[in-house]
Amino acid sequence: MATRERRLAEFDGAGVPPPGLPVQVLCEDHSGTYQLPFSCHYLDGRWHNHESGGMVEATVVGWRMPRH
C-alpha cells in the first residue's frame, strides 16, 4: 500500500480541474494504480481523452498538472 499512497501524493490535484484543462490522471483497478499515457480533461462530470475526446472508462483517483 505504500506505493499506492506515494502515487496518490504525486497526483495532488484538489477537487476537479477547470473544464477542458489537459491534465495527467492516476487511475486504479484491481491490479493497482497506473497513470494513463495521454492527457485527459474533465467536462460535465466525466473524464475524457484530451486528444480524441473519448470518455475514459477507468476509475480516476487523482490528477495533476502535466510535468515536463
Sequence and secondary structure as in RCSB ss.txt:
>XXXX:A:sequence
MATRERRLAEFDGAGVPPPGLPVQVLCEDHSGTYQLPFSCHYLDGRWHNHESGGMVEATVVGWRMPRH
>XXXX:A:secstr
 HHHHHHHHH    S   TT  BEEEEEETTEEEE SS EEEETTEEEETTT  B  SEEEEEE    
